[in-house]
């Protein structure tokens, strides 16, 4: 298994393969759709990280970065595919994010994923609530 990031200038070469993963990850949100995510990805606002096994992409994650006072946070904006959501791939994912100066990783997760993430050493921090106005 190989986990690597895709430089923004190469996104269009990979888009047909990574789009279904991003679409799957966005099924649980109404914050944006896959076309809007593509704008964030192709503009460089989101970094794309892929998992490859047997020369096939088996998982995709996207992250945005925030420079805070005490931390540089990589926020997982999308994640889908069995190839990226396992302990081996997650370690490589973390190593890539460290190359970007990341000191912590955050993301929203459905209850079904929280248990899996705990096995990676990720702790549940908060519950997000919302009301649309």
C-alpha positions as CSV (number, residue, x, y, z in Angstrom):
1,X,0.0,0.0,0.0
2,X,1.1,3.5,-0.8
3,X,-0.3,6.7,0.6
4,X,0.7,9.9,-1.1
5,X,-0.6,13.5,-1.8
6,X,-1.5,14.9,-5.1
7,X,-0.1,18.2,-6.0
8,X,-2.7,20.7,-7.0
9,X,-1.4,21.0,-10.6
10,X,-2.1,17.3,-11.2
11,X,-5.6,17.1,-9.7
12,X,-7.3,17.2,-13.2
13,X,-5.4,14.0,-14.2
14,X,-6.8,12.2,-11.1
15,X,-10.2,13.8,-10.9
16,X,-12.2,11.0,-12.7
17,X,-10.8,8.5,-10.2
18,X,-11.0,10.5,-7.0
19,X,-14.4,12.1,-7.6
20,X,-16.5,9.0,-6.6
21,X,-14.7,8.9,-3.3
22,X,-15.3,12.5,-2.6
23,X,-18.9,12.2,-3.6
24,X,-19.3,9.3,-1.2
25,X,-17.7,11.3,1.6
26,X,-20.1,14.2,1.0
27,X,-23.2,12.0,1.1
28,X,-23.6,12.9,4.8
29,X,-23.4,16.7,4.5
30,X,-25.4,19.4,2.9
31,X,-22.5,21.9,3.4
32,X,-21.3,21.5,-0.1
33,X,-21.5,19.3,-3.2
34,X,-18.8,17.6,-5.2
35,X,-18.5,20.4,-7.7
36,X,-17.9,22.9,-4.9
37,X,-15.4,20.5,-3.4
38,X,-13.6,20.4,-6.7
39,X,-13.2,24.2,-6.7
40,X,-11.6,24.0,-3.2
41,X,-9.3,21.2,-4.3
42,X,-8.2,22.7,-7.7
43,X,-7.6,26.1,-6.1
44,X,-5.3,24.5,-3.5
45,X,-7.5,25.2,-0.5
46,X,-7.8,21.5,0.2
47,X,-5.0,19.0,-0.1
48,X,-5.8,15.6,-1.6
49,X,-4.2,12.4,-0.1
50,X,-4.8,9.0,-1.8
51,X,-4.2,5.4,-0.9
52,X,-3.1,3.1,-3.7
53,X,-3.1,-0.6,-3.7
54,X,-2.2,-2.8,-6.7
55,X,-1.9,0.4,-8.8
56,X,-5.6,1.3,-7.9
57,X,-6.8,4.1,-5.8
58,X,-8.6,2.6,-2.8
59,X,-9.2,5.6,-0.6
60,X,-9.2,9.4,-0.7
61,X,-8.9,12.1,2.0
62,X,-8.9,15.8,1.7
63,X,-7.8,18.3,4.3
64,X,-7.7,22.0,4.9
65,X,-5.1,23.7,7.0
66,X,-5.6,26.4,9.7
67,X,-2.7,28.2,11.3
68,X,-3.7,28.9,14.9
69,X,-1.8,30.5,17.8
70,X,-0.6,27.2,19.3
71,X,-1.2,24.6,16.6
72,X,-1.3,24.1,12.9
73,X,-4.4,22.0,12.3
74,X,-5.1,19.8,9.4
75,X,-8.9,19.4,9.3
76,X,-10.2,16.4,7.5
77,X,-12.8,17.7,5.1
78,X,-13.6,14.4,3.2
79,X,-12.5,10.8,3.7
80,X,-13.7,7.7,2.0
81,X,-12.5,4.3,0.9
82,X,-11.2,1.3,2.8
83,X,-7.7,2.0,1.6
84,X,-7.4,5.2,3.6
85,X,-9.3,4.2,6.7
86,X,-7.0,1.6,8.3
87,X,-4.1,1.8,10.8
88,X,-1.3,1.4,8.3
89,X,-2.7,4.0,5.8
90,X,-3.6,6.4,8.7
91,X,0.0,6.4,9.9
92,X,1.3,7.3,6.4
93,X,-1.5,9.9,6.2
94,X,-0.2,11.5,9.5
95,X,3.4,11.4,8.2
96,X,2.4,13.3,5.1
97,X,0.5,15.9,7.2
98,X,3.6,16.3,9.4
99,X,5.5,17.3,6.3
100,X,3.1,20.3,6.0
101,X,4.0,21.3,9.6
102,X,0.7,20.0,11.1
103,X,0.7,19.6,14.8
104,X,-2.8,18.2,15.2
105,X,-5.6,16.7,13.1
106,X,-9.3,17.3,13.5
107,X,-12.4,16.4,11.6
108,X,-16.1,15.8,12.0
109,X,-17.1,12.1,12.2
110,X,-20.4,10.2,12.2
111,X,-20.9,8.0,15.3
112,X,-20.1,4.9,13.3
113,X,-16.6,6.2,12.6
114,X,-15.8,7.5,16.0
115,X,-15.2,4.0,17.3
116,X,-12.8,3.2,14.4
117,X,-11.0,6.5,14.9
118,X,-10.5,5.7,18.6
119,X,-8.4,2.7,17.5
120,X,-6.1,5.1,15.6
121,X,-5.6,7.1,18.8
122,X,-8.1,9.8,17.9
123,X,-10.2,11.0,20.7
124,X,-13.7,12.4,20.5
125,X,-13.5,16.1,21.4
126,X,-17.0,17.6,20.9
127,X,-20.4,17.2,19.4
128,X,-21.4,19.7,16.7
129,X,-24.8,21.2,16.8
130,X,-26.5,23.4,14.2
131,X,-29.6,25.4,13.4
132,X,-30.2,26.8,9.9
133,X,-31.4,30.3,9.9
